[in-house]
Amino acid sequence: MPRIVFTVSNDLQTDQRMIRICSTLAAQGYDVLLVGVCFKDSGPIPDRSFQQHRLLLKHKAGKRFYIGLNRQLYAFLFDMAAKTNNEQAALCAIDLDTILPVWLVTKRFPHLRRVYDAHEYFTEMTEVIRRPWIKAAWRALEKMVLPSFPMGYTVNETLADLFFKQYGHRYAVIRNLPVLVRNEDSIQKIPDLPTKFIVYQGAVNEGRAFEHLIPAMRDVPVPLLILGDGNYMRQAKELVNKHNMSGKVIFAGRLNPETLATITPQALLGLTLFTDKGHNQFHSLANRFFDYIMAGIPQVCADYPEYRKVNEQWEIASMCADISPEGISGSINKLLADPVLYEFKRKNCLKARLALNWETESKKLISFWNQVFEDNTAQ
């Protein structure tokens, strides 16, 4: 069977997007391997319907992390390619931080198809653009390798258009939609949760507007539960202490997908917020945006183009044009204080999720990968 190897820079435990993608393709008969990383304190990963492999790294962030990741990933992929002559095989780099080993190995073994999954507009991420020399390095890599990746997909039409303008490749659009949930009555109640709360689900990274959200919670009558971890966690906790919000902002850490699917539907509403520094945030279409819809809860969302398009069709969110403490708290409180508006958006979520789900979107993924192995010009 055709073999697909996906490469990511996380530890595979909570990557819902890749779990969905790999499970779907494995169910179609593809031989799927997901390669990620682990550290000495990483927990075990559950058995899944596809193969998983983790590279043990010493460093969790920074230059040494990326050097270690790229060295080990190249060695692993090279060794794997040297041991097989499967003409029906592809390497797929998930974002720019794993693309170099994929590019080098597929150049050395031309029978391997190469694919790019642009989950992020990597060179426009906040943590990249605030450091000019780092951005310059990633941008140079992008310019060097992306012309050699004609086959790929991204998360929305805006990013697909940007890649086409820059590199001449028309990437497919495959959105990060969750698996359809039909019955909330089966969701198990968790007694330790606050009676009423709002939720942020996802990476606690730069650009997610925590510097505005945390002080905004002073004027919101219910606590905020943050479900995730990331490169802004230390600063986020410092902001909580600075604003004396320890009882109002609760960090639950990184949770597995099954636990998220139990907690999020019990929230009053969700939050999808970004600062507008860089194209990656402004033109994003985040997983959590659709996760809240699937959970059947309204949300307060940054009023950016791709989110606005979906909301104009389904009216599931209150759009926040003012990403400031006052703007965020005002949007949250307006939605919580208007039971008619709240119920209208909640019911719209239940309607929208019948269309915005992985069962529908996965057909595009299957079609894309079938085409990859039918197309002899994929290199």
Secondary structure in CASP SS format (residue, H / E / C, confidence):
PFRMAT SS
TARGET T0000
AUTHOR 0000-0000-0000
METHOD secondary structure of the structure
MODEL  1
M C 1.00
P C 1.00
R E 1.00
I E 1.00
V E 1.00
F E 1.00
T E 1.00
V C 1.00
S C 1.00
N C 1.00
D C 1.00
L C 1.00
Q C 1.00
T C 1.00
D C 1.00
Q H 1.00
R H 1.00
M H 1.00
I H 1.00
R H 1.00
I H 1.00
C H 1.00
S H 1.00
T H 1.00
L H 1.00
A H 1.00
A H 1.00
Q C 1.00
G C 1.00
Y C 1.00
D E 1.00
V E 1.00
L E 1.00
L E 1.00
V E 1.00
G E 1.00
V E 1.00
C E 1.00
F C 1.00
K C 1.00
D C 1.00
S C 1.00
G C 1.00
P C 1.00
I C 1.00
P C 1.00
D C 1.00
R C 1.00
S C 1.00
F C 1.00
Q E 1.00
Q E 1.00
H E 1.00
R E 1.00
L E 1.00
L E 1.00
L C 1.00
K C 1.00
H C 1.00
K C 1.00
A C 1.00
G H 1.00
K H 1.00
R H 1.00
F H 1.00
Y H 1.00
I H 1.00
G H 1.00
L H 1.00
N H 1.00
R H 1.00
Q H 1.00
L H 1.00
Y H 1.00
A H 1.00
F H 1.00
L H 1.00
F H 1.00
D H 1.00
M H 1.00
A H 1.00
A H 1.00
K C 1.00
T C 1.00
N C 1.00
N C 1.00
E C 1.00
Q C 1.00
A E 1.00
A E 1.00
L E 1.00
C E 1.00
A E 1.00
I E 1.00
D C 1.00
L H 1.00
D H 1.00
T H 1.00
I H 1.00
L H 1.00
P H 1.00
V H 1.00
W H 1.00
L H 1.00
V H 1.00
T H 1.00
K H 1.00
R H 1.00
F C 1.00
P C 1.00
H C 1.00
L C 1.00
R E 1.00
R E 1.00
V E 1.00
Y E 1.00
D E 1.00
A E 1.00
H C 1.00
E C 1.00
Y C 1.00
F H 1.00
T H 1.00
E H 1.00
M C 1.00
T H 1.00
E H 1.00
V H 1.00
I H 1.00
R C 1.00
R C 1.00
P H 1.00
W H 1.00
I H 1.00
K H 1.00
A H 1.00
A H 1.00
W H 1.00
R H 1.00
A H 1.00
L H 1.00
E H 1.00
K H 1.00
M H 1.00
V H 1.00
L H 1.00
P H 1.00
S H 1.00
F C 1.00
P C 1.00
M C 1.00
G E 1.00
Y E 1.00
T E 1.00
V C 1.00
N C 1.00
E H 1.00
T H 1.00
L H 1.00
A H 1.00
D H 1.00
L H 1.00
F H 1.00
F H 1.00
K H 1.00
Q H 1.00
Y H 1.00
G C 1.00
H C 1.00
R C 1.00
Y C 1.00
A E 1.00
V E 1.00
I C 1.00
R C 1.00
N C 1.00
L C 1.00
P C 1.00
V C 1.00
L C 1.00
V C 1.00
R C 1.00
N C 1.00
E H 1.00
D H 1.00
S H 1.00
I C 1.00
Q C 1.00
K C 1.00
I C 1.00
P C 1.00
D C 1.00
L C 1.00
P C 1.00
T C 1.00
K C 1.00
F C 1.00
I E 1.00
V E 1.00
Y E 1.00
Q E 1.00
G C 1.00
A C 1.00
V C 1.00
N C 1.00
E C 1.00
G C 1.00
R C 1.00
A C 1.00
F H 1.00
E H 1.00
H H 1.00
L H 1.00
I H 1.00
P H 1.00
A H 1.00
M H 1.00
R H 1.00
D H 1.00
V C 1.00
P C 1.00
V C 1.00
P C 1.00
L E 1.00
L E 1.00
I E 1.00
L E 1.00
G C 1.00
D C 1.00
G C 1.00
N C 1.00
Y C 1.00
M H 1.00
R H 1.00
Q H 1.00
A H 1.00
K H 1.00
E H 1.00
L H 1.00
V H 1.00
N H 1.00
K H 1.00
H C 1.00
N C 1.00
M C 1.00
S C 1.00
G C 1.00
K C 1.00
V E 1.00
I E 1.00
F E 1.00
A C 1.00
G C 1.00
R C 1.00
L C 1.00
N C 1.00
P H 1.00
E H 1.00
T H 1.00
L H 1.00
A H 1.00
T H 1.00
I H 1.00
T H 1.00
P H 1.00
Q H 1.00
A C 1.00
L C 1.00
L C 1.00
G E 1.00
L E 1.00
T E 1.00
L C 1.00
F C 1.00
T C 1.00
D C 1.00
K C 1.00
G C 1.00
H H 1.00
N H 1.00
Q H 1.00
F H 1.00
H C 1.00
S C 1.00
L C 1.00
A C 1.00
N H 1.00
R H 1.00
F H 1.00
F H 1.00
D H 1.00
Y H 1.00
I H 1.00
M H 1.00
A H 1.00
G C 1.00
I C 1.00
P C 1.00
Q E 1.00
V E 1.00
C E 1.00
A E 1.00
D C 1.00
Y C 1.00
P H 1.00
E H 1.00
Y H 1.00
R H 1.00
K H 1.00
V H 1.00
N H 1.00
E H 1.00
Q H 1.00
W H 1.00
E C 1.00
I C 1.00
A E 1.00
S E 1.00
M E 1.00
C E 1.00
A C 1.00
D C 1.00
I C 1.00
S C 1.00
P H 1.00
E H 1.00
G H 1.00
I H 1.00
S H 1.00
G H 1.00
S H 1.00
I H 1.00
N H 1.00
K H 1.00
L H 1.00
L H 1.00
A C 1.00
D C 1.00
P H 1.00
V H 1.00
L H 1.00
Y H 1.00
E H 1.00
F H 1.00
K H 1.00
R H 1.00
K H 1.00
N H 1.00
C H 1.00
L H 1.00
K H 1.00
A H 1.00
R C 1.00
L C 1.00
A C 1.00
L C 1.00
N C 1.00
W H 1.00
E H 1.00
T H 1.00
E H 1.00
S H 1.00
K H 1.00
K H 1.00
L H 1.00
I H 1.00
S H 1.00
F H 1.00
W H 1.00
N H 1.00
Q H 1.00
V H 1.00
F H 1.00
E H 1.00
D C 1.00
N C 1.00
T C 1.00
A C 1.00
Q C 1.00
END
